Amino acid sequence: MEDMSVFKSYLRRLLQDLKDLKEALKNKEYEKASEMTDKLIEDTQKGIEDN
């Protein structure tokens, strides 16, 4: 059950990050969007490697 709470917390953070990324793209902040994408990839890779 605790795993589900951790996963939902991760999903909430991911959702907010994706909304922020969409906003950056909408505002044509391409460098910021690229940095945000790199961070999402890095965080996801770390999460996979931790398991």
mmCIF file of the N, C-alpha and C atoms, coordinates in Angstrom:
data_MODEL
# 
_entry.id   MODEL 
# 
loop_
_atom_site.group_PDB 
_atom_site.id 
_atom_site.type_symbol 
_atom_site.label_atom_id 
_atom_site.label_alt_id 
_atom_site.label_comp_id 
_atom_site.label_asym_id 
_atom_site.label_entity_id 
_atom_site.label_seq_id 
_atom_site.pdbx_PDB_ins_code 
_atom_site.Cartn_x 
_atom_site.Cartn_y 
_atom_site.Cartn_z 
_atom_site.occupancy 
_atom_site.B_iso_or_equiv 
_atom_site.pdbx_formal_charge 
_atom_site.auth_seq_id 
_atom_site.auth_comp_id 
_atom_site.auth_asym_id 
_atom_site.auth_atom_id 
_atom_site.pdbx_PDB_model_num 
ATOM 1   N N  . MET A 1 1  ? 0.826  -1.198 0.000   1.00 0.00 ? 1  MET A N  1 
ATOM 2   C CA . MET A 1 1  ? 0.000  0.000  0.000   1.00 0.00 ? 1  MET A CA 1 
ATOM 3   C C  . MET A 1 1  ? 0.869  1.261  0.000   1.00 0.00 ? 1  MET A C  1 
ATOM 4   N N  . GLU A 1 2  ? 1.975  1.217  0.744   1.00 0.00 ? 2  GLU A N  1 
ATOM 5   C CA . GLU A 1 2  ? 2.884  2.366  0.782   1.00 0.00 ? 2  GLU A CA 1 
ATOM 6   C C  . GLU A 1 2  ? 3.501  2.618  -0.590  1.00 0.00 ? 2  GLU A C  1 
ATOM 7   N N  . ASP A 1 3  ? 3.759  1.522  -1.326  1.00 0.00 ? 3  ASP A N  1 
ATOM 8   C CA . ASP A 1 3  ? 4.303  1.671  -2.681  1.00 0.00 ? 3  ASP A CA 1 
ATOM 9   C C  . ASP A 1 3  ? 3.355  2.473  -3.565  1.00 0.00 ? 3  ASP A C  1 
ATOM 10  N N  . MET A 1 4  ? 2.065  2.268  -3.388  1.00 0.00 ? 4  MET A N  1 
ATOM 11  C CA . MET A 1 4  ? 1.072  2.993  -4.188  1.00 0.00 ? 4  MET A CA 1 
ATOM 12  C C  . MET A 1 4  ? 1.124  4.481  -3.867  1.00 0.00 ? 4  MET A C  1 
ATOM 13  N N  . SER A 1 5  ? 1.297  4.842  -2.596  1.00 0.00 ? 5  SER A N  1 
ATOM 14  C CA . SER A 1 5  ? 1.401  6.253  -2.210  1.00 0.00 ? 5  SER A CA 1 
ATOM 15  C C  . SER A 1 5  ? 2.628  6.900  -2.829  1.00 0.00 ? 5  SER A C  1 
ATOM 16  N N  . VAL A 1 6  ? 3.730  6.180  -2.812  1.00 0.00 ? 6  VAL A N  1 
ATOM 17  C CA . VAL A 1 6  ? 4.969  6.693  -3.403  1.00 0.00 ? 6  VAL A CA 1 
ATOM 18  C C  . VAL A 1 6  ? 4.783  6.884  -4.904  1.00 0.00 ? 6  VAL A C  1 
ATOM 19  N N  . PHE A 1 7  ? 4.158  5.904  -5.541  1.00 0.00 ? 7  PHE A N  1 
ATOM 20  C CA . PHE A 1 7  ? 3.941  5.984  -6.983  1.00 0.00 ? 7  PHE A CA 1 
ATOM 21  C C  . PHE A 1 7  ? 3.020  7.143  -7.339  1.00 0.00 ? 7  PHE A C  1 
ATOM 22  N N  . LYS A 1 8  ? 1.946  7.327  -6.583  1.00 0.00 ? 8  LYS A N  1 
ATOM 23  C CA . LYS A 1 8  ? 1.027  8.446  -6.843  1.00 0.00 ? 8  LYS A CA 1 
ATOM 24  C C  . LYS A 1 8  ? 1.725  9.781  -6.641  1.00 0.00 ? 8  LYS A C  1 
ATOM 25  N N  . SER A 1 9  ? 2.580  9.853  -5.647  1.00 0.00 ? 9  SER A N  1 
ATOM 26  C CA . SER A 1 9  ? 3.339  11.075 -5.413  1.00 0.00 ? 9  SER A CA 1 
ATOM 27  C C  . SER A 1 9  ? 4.239  11.369 -6.617  1.00 0.00 ? 9  SER A C  1 
ATOM 28  N N  . TYR A 1 10 ? 4.886  10.330 -7.120  1.00 0.00 ? 10 TYR A N  1 
ATOM 29  C CA . TYR A 1 10 ? 5.723  10.470 -8.310  1.00 0.00 ? 10 TYR A CA 1 
ATOM 30  C C  . TYR A 1 10 ? 4.891  10.950 -9.497  1.00 0.00 ? 10 TYR A C  1 
ATOM 31  N N  . LEU A 1 11 ? 3.710  10.369 -9.672  1.00 0.00 ? 11 LEU A N  1 
ATOM 32  C CA . LEU A 1 11 ? 2.854  10.752 -10.793 1.00 0.00 ? 11 LEU A CA 1 
ATOM 33  C C  . LEU A 1 11 ? 2.390  12.200 -10.687 1.00 0.00 ? 11 LEU A C  1 
ATOM 34  N N  . ARG A 1 12 ? 2.100  12.651 -9.478  1.00 0.00 ? 12 ARG A N  1 
ATOM 35  C CA . ARG A 1 12 ? 1.697  14.057 -9.297  1.00 0.00 ? 12 ARG A CA 1 
ATOM 36  C C  . ARG A 1 12 ? 2.830  14.989 -9.704  1.00 0.00 ? 12 ARG A C  1 
ATOM 37  N N  . ARG A 1 13 ? 4.049  14.652 -9.287  1.00 0.00 ? 13 ARG A N  1 
ATOM 38  C CA . ARG A 1 13 ? 5.209  15.470 -9.641  1.00 0.00 ? 13 ARG A CA 1 
ATOM 39  C C  . ARG A 1 13 ? 5.446  15.431 -11.150 1.00 0.00 ? 13 ARG A C  1 
ATOM 40  N N  . LEU A 1 14 ? 5.327  14.252 -11.741 1.00 0.00 ? 14 LEU A N  1 
ATOM 41  C CA . LEU A 1 14 ? 5.501  14.118 -13.184 1.00 0.00 ? 14 LEU A CA 1 
ATOM 42  C C  . LEU A 1 14 ? 4.464  14.949 -13.936 1.00 0.00 ? 14 LEU A C  1 
ATOM 43  N N  . LEU A 1 15 ? 3.221  14.885 -13.494 1.00 0.00 ? 15 LEU A N  1 
ATOM 44  C CA . LEU A 1 15 ? 2.158  15.664 -14.131 1.00 0.00 ? 15 LEU A CA 1 
ATOM 45  C C  . LEU A 1 15 ? 2.480  17.155 -14.087 1.00 0.00 ? 15 LEU A C  1 
ATOM 46  N N  . GLN A 1 16 ? 2.920  17.646 -12.953 1.00 0.00 ? 16 GLN A N  1 
ATOM 47  C CA . GLN A 1 16 ? 3.259  19.065 -12.845 1.00 0.00 ? 16 GLN A CA 1 
ATOM 48  C C  . GLN A 1 16 ? 4.442  19.414 -13.744 1.00 0.00 ? 16 GLN A C  1 
ATOM 49  N N  . ASP A 1 17 ? 5.438  18.540 -13.785 1.00 0.00 ? 17 ASP A N  1 
ATOM 50  C CA . ASP A 1 17 ? 6.591  18.775 -14.663 1.00 0.00 ? 17 ASP A CA 1 
ATOM 51  C C  . ASP A 1 17 ? 6.156  18.826 -16.119 1.00 0.00 ? 17 ASP A C  1 
ATOM 52  N N  . LEU A 1 18 ? 5.253  17.938 -16.521 1.00 0.00 ? 18 LEU A N  1 
ATOM 53  C CA . LEU A 1 18 ? 4.779  17.931 -17.904 1.00 0.00 ? 18 LEU A CA 1 
ATOM 54  C C  . LEU A 1 18 ? 3.969  19.185 -18.229 1.00 0.00 ? 18 LEU A C  1 
ATOM 55  N N  . LYS A 1 19 ? 3.174  19.642 -17.280 1.00 0.00 ? 19 LYS A N  1 
ATOM 56  C CA . LYS A 1 19 ? 2.429  20.891 -17.487 1.00 0.00 ? 19 LYS A CA 1 
ATOM 57  C C  . LYS A 1 19 ? 3.391  22.069 -17.646 1.00 0.00 ? 19 LYS A C  1 
ATOM 58  N N  . ASP A 1 20 ? 4.437  22.092 -16.820 1.00 0.00 ? 20 ASP A N  1 
ATOM 59  C CA . ASP A 1 20 ? 5.441  23.158 -16.917 1.00 0.00 ? 20 ASP A CA 1 
ATOM 60  C C  . ASP A 1 20 ? 6.177  23.091 -18.255 1.00 0.00 ? 20 ASP A C  1 
ATOM 61  N N  . LEU A 1 21 ? 6.482  21.888 -18.694 1.00 0.00 ? 21 LEU A N  1 
ATOM 62  C CA . LEU A 1 21 ? 7.149  21.698 -19.984 1.00 0.00 ? 21 LEU A CA 1 
ATOM 63  C C  . LEU A 1 21 ? 6.250  22.193 -21.123 1.00 0.00 ? 21 LEU A C  1 
ATOM 64  N N  . LYS A 1 22 ? 4.991  21.849 -21.066 1.00 0.00 ? 22 LYS A N  1 
ATOM 65  C CA . LYS A 1 22 ? 4.043  22.302 -22.094 1.00 0.00 ? 22 LYS A CA 1 
ATOM 66  C C  . LYS A 1 22 ? 3.977  23.831 -22.128 1.00 0.00 ? 22 LYS A C  1 
ATOM 67  N N  . GLU A 1 23 ? 3.955  24.443 -20.967 1.00 0.00 ? 23 GLU A N  1 
ATOM 68  C CA . GLU A 1 23 ? 3.918  25.907 -20.881 1.00 0.00 ? 23 GLU A CA 1 
ATOM 69  C C  . GLU A 1 23 ? 5.182  26.530 -21.480 1.00 0.00 ? 23 GLU A C  1 
ATOM 70  N N  . ALA A 1 24 ? 6.328  25.932 -21.175 1.00 0.00 ? 24 ALA A N  1 
ATOM 71  C CA . ALA A 1 24 ? 7.585  26.439 -21.736 1.00 0.00 ? 24 ALA A CA 1 
ATOM 72  C C  . ALA A 1 24 ? 7.564  26.352 -23.256 1.00 0.00 ? 24 ALA A C  1 
ATOM 73  N N  . LEU A 1 25 ? 7.056  25.261 -23.788 1.00 0.00 ? 25 LEU A N  1 
ATOM 74  C CA . LEU A 1 25 ? 6.967  25.121 -25.246 1.00 0.00 ? 25 LEU A CA 1 
ATOM 75  C C  . LEU A 1 25 ? 5.983  26.125 -25.837 1.00 0.00 ? 25 LEU A C  1 
ATOM 76  N N  . LYS A 1 26 ? 4.870  26.305 -25.164 1.00 0.00 ? 26 LYS A N  1 
ATOM 77  C CA . LYS A 1 26 ? 3.865  27.274 -25.623 1.00 0.00 ? 26 LYS A CA 1 
ATOM 78  C C  . LYS A 1 26 ? 4.461  28.675 -25.706 1.00 0.00 ? 26 LYS A C  1 
ATOM 79  N N  . ASN A 1 27 ? 5.331  28.986 -24.735 1.00 0.00 ? 27 ASN A N  1 
ATOM 80  C CA . ASN A 1 27 ? 5.969  30.304 -24.690 1.00 0.00 ? 27 ASN A CA 1 
ATOM 81  C C  . ASN A 1 27 ? 7.256  30.377 -25.515 1.00 0.00 ? 27 ASN A C  1 
ATOM 82  N N  . LYS A 1 28 ? 7.514  29.320 -26.282 1.00 0.00 ? 28 LYS A N  1 
ATOM 83  C CA . LYS A 1 28 ? 8.699  29.244 -27.154 1.00 0.00 ? 28 LYS A CA 1 
ATOM 84  C C  . LYS A 1 28 ? 10.001 29.387 -26.375 1.00 0.00 ? 28 LYS A C  1 
ATOM 85  N N  . GLU A 1 29 ? 10.001 28.877 -25.154 1.00 0.00 ? 29 GLU A N  1 
ATOM 86  C CA . GLU A 1 29 ? 11.209 28.854 -24.317 1.00 0.00 ? 29 GLU A CA 1 
ATOM 87  C C  . GLU A 1 29 ? 11.901 27.511 -24.552 1.00 0.00 ? 29 GLU A C  1 
ATOM 88  N N  . TYR A 1 30 ? 12.488 27.377 -25.721 1.00 0.00 ? 30 TYR A N  1 
ATOM 89  C CA . TYR A 1 30 ? 12.996 26.081 -26.159 1.00 0.00 ? 30 TYR A CA 1 
ATOM 90  C C  . TYR A 1 30 ? 14.191 25.603 -25.340 1.00 0.00 ? 30 TYR A C  1 
ATOM 91  N N  . GLU A 1 31 ? 15.062 26.494 -24.941 1.00 0.00 ? 31 GLU A N  1 
ATOM 92  C CA . GLU A 1 31 ? 16.210 26.093 -24.123 1.00 0.00 ? 31 GLU A CA 1 
ATOM 93  C C  . GLU A 1 31 ? 15.730 25.570 -22.768 1.00 0.00 ? 31 GLU A C  1 
ATOM 94  N N  . LYS A 1 32 ? 14.797 26.273 -22.169 1.00 0.00 ? 32 LYS A N  1 
ATOM 95  C CA . LYS A 1 32 ? 14.227 25.831 -20.895 1.00 0.00 ? 32 LYS A CA 1 
ATOM 96  C C  . LYS A 1 32 ? 13.536 24.481 -21.064 1.00 0.00 ? 32 LYS A C  1 
ATOM 97  N N  . ALA A 1 33 ? 12.774 24.321 -22.131 1.00 0.00 ? 33 ALA A N  1 
ATOM 98  C CA . ALA A 1 33 ? 12.069 23.066 -22.392 1.00 0.00 ? 33 ALA A CA 1 
ATOM 99  C C  . ALA A 1 33 ? 13.062 21.917 -22.578 1.00 0.00 ? 33 ALA A C  1 
ATOM 100 N N  . SER A 1 34 ? 14.151 22.191 -23.255 1.00 0.00 ? 34 SER A N  1 
ATOM 101 C CA . SER A 1 34 ? 15.174 21.169 -23.457 1.00 0.00 ? 34 SER A CA 1 
ATOM 102 C C  . SER A 1 34 ? 15.796 20.752 -22.124 1.00 0.00 ? 34 SER A C  1 
ATOM 103 N N  . GLU A 1 35 ? 16.091 21.730 -21.275 1.00 0.00 ? 35 GLU A N  1 
ATOM 104 C CA . GLU A 1 35 ? 16.659 21.431 -19.959 1.00 0.00 ? 35 GLU A CA 1 
ATOM 105 C C  . GLU A 1 35 ? 15.669 20.634 -19.109 1.00 0.00 ? 35 GLU A C  1 
ATOM 106 N N  . MET A 1 36 ? 14.399 21.003 -19.178 1.00 0.00 ? 36 MET A N  1 
ATOM 107 C CA . MET A 1 36 ? 13.375 20.293 -18.423 1.00 0.00 ? 36 MET A CA 1 
ATOM 108 C C  . MET A 1 36 ? 13.260 18.847 -18.908 1.00 0.00 ? 36 MET A C  1 
ATOM 109 N N  . THR A 1 37 ? 13.316 18.653 -20.224 1.00 0.00 ? 37 THR A N  1 
ATOM 110 C CA . THR A 1 37 ? 13.242 17.306 -20.788 1.00 0.00 ? 37 THR A CA 1 
ATOM 111 C C  . THR A 1 37 ? 14.437 16.475 -20.334 1.00 0.00 ? 37 THR A C  1 
ATOM 112 N N  . ASP A 1 38 ? 15.624 17.064 -20.369 1.00 0.00 ? 38 ASP A N  1 
ATOM 113 C CA . ASP A 1 38 ? 16.814 16.356 -19.900 1.00 0.00 ? 38 ASP A CA 1 
ATOM 114 C C  . ASP A 1 38 ? 16.662 15.926 -18.448 1.00 0.00 ? 38 ASP A C  1 
ATOM 115 N N  . LYS A 1 39 ? 16.100 16.801 -17.610 1.00 0.00 ? 39 LYS A N  1 
ATOM 116 C CA . LYS A 1 39 ? 15.902 16.480 -16.193 1.00 0.00 ? 39 LYS A CA 1 
ATOM 117 C C  . LYS A 1 39 ? 14.892 15.354 -16.027 1.00 0.00 ? 39 LYS A C  1 
ATOM 118 N N  . LEU A 1 40 ? 13.812 15.383 -16.788 1.00 0.00 ? 40 LEU A N  1 
ATOM 119 C CA . LEU A 1 40 ? 12.824 14.308 -16.724 1.00 0.00 ? 40 LEU A CA 1 
ATOM 120 C C  . LEU A 1 40 ? 13.445 12.969 -17.122 1.00 0.00 ? 40 LEU A C  1 
ATOM 121 N N  . ILE A 1 41 ? 14.250 12.979 -18.169 1.00 0.00 ? 41 ILE A N  1 
ATOM 122 C CA . ILE A 1 41 ? 14.915 11.755 -18.617 1.00 0.00 ? 41 ILE A CA 1 
ATOM 123 C C  . ILE A 1 41 ? 15.867 11.254 -17.538 1.00 0.00 ? 41 ILE A C  1 
ATOM 124 N N  . GLU A 1 42 ? 16.658 12.156 -16.984 1.00 0.00 ? 42 GLU A N  1 
ATOM 125 C CA . GLU A 1 42 ? 17.628 11.788 -15.941 1.00 0.00 ? 42 GLU A CA 1 
ATOM 126 C C  . GLU A 1 42 ? 16.917 11.208 -14.710 1.00 0.00 ? 42 GLU A C  1 
ATOM 127 N N  . ASP A 1 43 ? 15.865 11.870 -14.255 1.00 0.00 ? 43 ASP A N  1 
ATOM 128 C CA . ASP A 1 43 ? 15.122 11.395 -13.082 1.00 0.00 ? 43 ASP A CA 1 
ATOM 129 C C  . ASP A 1 43 ? 14.497 10.031 -13.343 1.00 0.00 ? 43 ASP A C  1 
ATOM 130 N N  . THR A 1 44 ? 13.966 9.831  -14.548 1.00 0.00 ? 44 THR A N  1 
ATOM 131 C CA . THR A 1 44 ? 13.354 8.559  -14.887 1.00 0.00 ? 44 THR A CA 1 
ATOM 132 C C  . THR A 1 44 ? 14.402 7.453  -14.937 1.00 0.00 ? 44 THR A C  1 
ATOM 133 N N  . GLN A 1 45 ? 15.547 7.764  -15.519 1.00 0.00 ? 45 GLN A N  1 
ATOM 134 C CA . GLN A 1 45 ? 16.628 6.771  -15.599 1.00 0.00 ? 45 GLN A CA 1 
ATOM 135 C C  . GLN A 1 45 ? 17.085 6.366  -14.204 1.00 0.00 ? 45 GLN A C  1 
ATOM 136 N N  . LYS A 1 46 ? 17.228 7.340  -13.309 1.00 0.00 ? 46 LYS A N  1 
ATOM 137 C CA . LYS A 1 46 ? 17.625 7.035  -11.928 1.00 0.00 ? 46 LYS A CA 1 
ATOM 138 C C  . LYS A 1 46 ? 16.599 6.154  -11.249 1.00 0.00 ? 46 LYS A C  1 
ATOM 139 N N  . GLY A 1 47 ? 15.318 6.449  -11.475 1.00 0.00 ? 47 GLY A N  1 
ATOM 140 C CA . GLY A 1 47 ? 14.246 5.658  -10.882 1.00 0.00 ? 47 GLY A CA 1 
ATOM 141 C C  . GLY A 1 47 ? 14.273 4.217  -11.359 1.00 0.00 ? 47 GLY A C  1 
ATOM 142 N N  . ILE A 1 48 ? 14.581 4.016  -12.627 1.00 0.00 ? 48 ILE A N  1 
ATOM 143 C CA . ILE A 1 48 ? 14.669 2.664  -13.174 1.00 0.00 ? 48 ILE A CA 1 
ATOM 144 C C  . ILE A 1 48 ? 15.853 1.928  -12.576 1.00 0.00 ? 48 ILE A C  1 
ATOM 145 N N  . GLU A 1 49 ? 16.983 2.608  -12.457 1.00 0.00 ? 49 GLU A N  1 
ATOM 146 C CA . GLU A 1 49 ? 18.196 1.979  -11.958 1.00 0.00 ? 49 GLU A CA 1 
ATOM 147 C C  . GLU A 1 49 ? 18.117 1.663  -10.465 1.00 0.00 ? 49 GLU A C  1 
ATOM 148 N N  . ASP A 1 50 ? 17.285 2.403  -9.716  1.00 0.00 ? 50 ASP A N  1 
ATOM 149 C CA . ASP A 1 50 ? 17.137 2.158  -8.284  1.00 0.00 ? 50 ASP A CA 1 
ATOM 150 C C  . ASP A 1 50 ? 16.407 0.852  -8.004  1.00 0.00 ? 50 ASP A C  1 
ATOM 151 N N  . ASN A 1 51 ? 15.662 0.343  -8.976  1.00 0.00 ? 51 ASN A N  1 
ATOM 152 C CA . ASN A 1 51 ? 14.851 -0.868 -8.746  1.00 0.00 ? 51 ASN A CA 1 
ATOM 153 C C  . ASN A 1 51 ? 15.564 -2.104 -9.147  1.00 0.00 ? 51 ASN A C  1 
# 
